[in-house]
């Protein structure tokens, strides 16, 4: 195959591989959430909100500190993303032809100026998406930091569901921002040719599978702890009635 046409084959195949993996991941989260780390963490956050709001005077400081740590993590990623976007913009606007000639000597693939612009624009767009997702994550976390300190009984599950839903939305946006950072690696390697980019997509899909899925031991441990909490809650109700 000609060198100039290699980008039109390997780059779409690599992106298609990542897209198919994330379609499968989304389907698994919706149908079998406990098989994924994202779904399992969503259930854990729901139970955490219920525990924090059951006694806000006792758990309020712990809840706010935990959410503050999440805000700091999202702020760090957002700052990194917008900084990298600015650096890429400055680099593209000030890059010289000598640097382009030096880079073209180590790139096996299409070296046209149009494709080079597409490469830099793809990386820039990736970091901008990461920035926006982390900003939305900060927005939801800041909103939850006020709601989680409101007193709520176990019978009033609507408020607990609302707080847990907003907390999970903030976490979902944080995960999307992190995925955008992951996607920047193959796009960055694309500057060195379509072959490194395609290999990075294959390796990343393989590694993400082990990072996103849970083992049977983890699912059993989570299910057992959930049953123990329900059992303890059931034991407390008769004691309260007897007193």
N, C-alpha and C positions, 0 to 999 in steps of 0.2 A: 504494500500500500504506500502511496505517496506521502511524504512527510507533512505536506500542508493539509492533507485531508484527515490526518490522524486525530486532530482535535474534534472534528465533527462526528467521530465515532466513539472515542473513549470518554470524552467529557459528558455527553448525554447518557452513556451507559452508567457512569459513576453516579451522576445525579439521580438517575432512575433507580439505582440500587438503594440509595439513601431514602428516596421517596417511598419506595415499596416497603422498606423496613419500618418507616414511621407510620405508614398506613396500617400495617399489621399491628404496630404498637398501639395506635389509637383504637383499633378494633378490640384488642385484648383488654385495654383499660375500660372500655365501655361494657364488654360482655363478661370478662373475668378479671375484675380489678385487683383481686388479691394475688394474682400471678405476676403483677408488675409492682415495682417499687413505688411508682407514682400513685397507683391506686391504693396500695397498702398504707402509704404515708397519708393519703387523704382521709382514710378511715381513722388513723391514729390522731390526726389533727382534730377531727370531729369529736373524738372522745376527750382530747385534751381541753377543748373549749368547754365541753360539758363539765369537766372537773374544775376548771378555773372559775366558771360562772356560778357554780353551786355555792361557793363561799368567796365572794370577791374581796371581802375585808381581809381574809387570810391569804388568798392567792393572788391578790391584785398586783403586788409588787413583782412577784415572779412572772406573771403573765406579761406585764409591760416590759420587763427586762428581756424576756424571750423574744417578744416581737421587735424590740429595739435591735437585738442582735441580727434579726432577719433584715431589718431596714438597713443596717450597716453593710451587710453582705450585698444587698441589691445596690446600694450607693456605690460600693467599690466597683462592681461590675459595670454600672452605668458610667462612672467616671473613666474607667479603663476604655470602654467602648467609644465614648466621644473623643477621648484623647487620641486613640488610634485612628479614628476617622479624620481628625484634624491633621495628624502626621501624614496620612496617606494623601490627603488633598494637597498639602504643602509639597510632598515628594513628587506628585504627578505634575504640579504646576512648575516646579523648578528643575525637573529632570532634564538632563542634557542629552544630546545625540551620542556623545562618546559613551555614556553609560548604557544607552540602548544597544550600541554596537558590541560592547563587552558582554552584555547579557545574552544577546542573540547567539554568541559563540557556544554557550553551554545549554541552550534550549533546543530540544529535538521536537519540532512541531512547527505550527504556523507562527511566523514571526512578523506578520503584518501589523501595521500601526492600528488598524481598526480593532483587531482581536486583542491587542495590548490594552487599548482603552476599555474594552469590555471586561477584561480581567480586573483592572483596577476599580472600575465601577462596581463590579460584583462584590469585591471585598469591602468597598466603602458602604454599599447598600446593606451588606451583612452586619457590619458594626452599627449602622444606624438603626436597624431593626432590633439589635441587641440592646441598644440604648433606650429605645422607646418601650420595649417590653419590661426592662428593669425600672423605668420611671413609673409605669403602670403598677408594677409590683409594689413599689414604695407607696404609691397612692392607696392601694388596698390595705397594706400593713398599717399605715398611719390611721386609716379609718377604723380598723379592727382594734387598735390600741385604746380607742375611746370606748368602743362597744363592749369589749371583754370585761371591763371593770363594772359594768352594770349588773346589779343583782338579778338573779333569775332562778326560779325553782325548777325542779325536774318536771313538774306538770306543764310548765310554760316552755314547750319545746320549740315554738315558732321563733322566738328570739335567739335561742341557741343555734337553730338551723341557719338562721340568717347570718350570724357571726361566723359560724363554721364555713358557710358558703363563701363569704367574703375572704376569709383566711385562705381557703383553698384556691380561690381565684388569684390571689396574690402569689401563691406558690406556683400556680400554673404559668403565670406570666414570667416568674423567675426561671422556671424550667425552659420556657420558650427562648428567653434571653440567653440561657446557657447553651441551648441547641444552636443558636445563631453563632455563638463563639466556636462551637464544635465545627460548624460548617465552614468557618473561616480558614481552617487548616487545609482542607483540600483545595479551596480557592486560592490560598496563598501558594501552595505547591504547583498550581496550574501555571504560575509564572515561569516555572522551570520545565514545563512541557506537560502534555496530556498523560503520559505514562505515570509519573509520580502522583498526579492527581487521581487517576483511576485506582492505583494501588492504595492510596490513602483512603479512598471511599470504601474499598473492600475491607481494609483492616479496621476502619472506624465502625462499620456495620457489625463486624464480628465482636469488637470490644463493647459496643453499646448494648448488644444483646445480653451480655453477662452483667452489665451495669443496670439494666432496666428490668430484668426478670428476677423473681424470687425463687428460692429453693423450697422444697417441701417441708424442710425443717423450720424455716422461717414462717411459713404459712401456718404450720401446726402450733408453733410457739405463740404467734399472734392470736390464733383462734382460742388457744387455751387461756391466755391472759384475759381475753374478752369474756369468756365464759366465767372465769373467776370473778371478774368485776360485776357481772350480772348476778352471780350467786351471792356476793357480799351485799349488793343492793337489795336483793330479795330478803336476806336475813335481817337487814336493818328495818324493813317495813313492819314485820310483826312485833319487833321490840318496841318500836315507836307506838304501835297500837296498844301494847300491854301497859306502857307507862301512861 
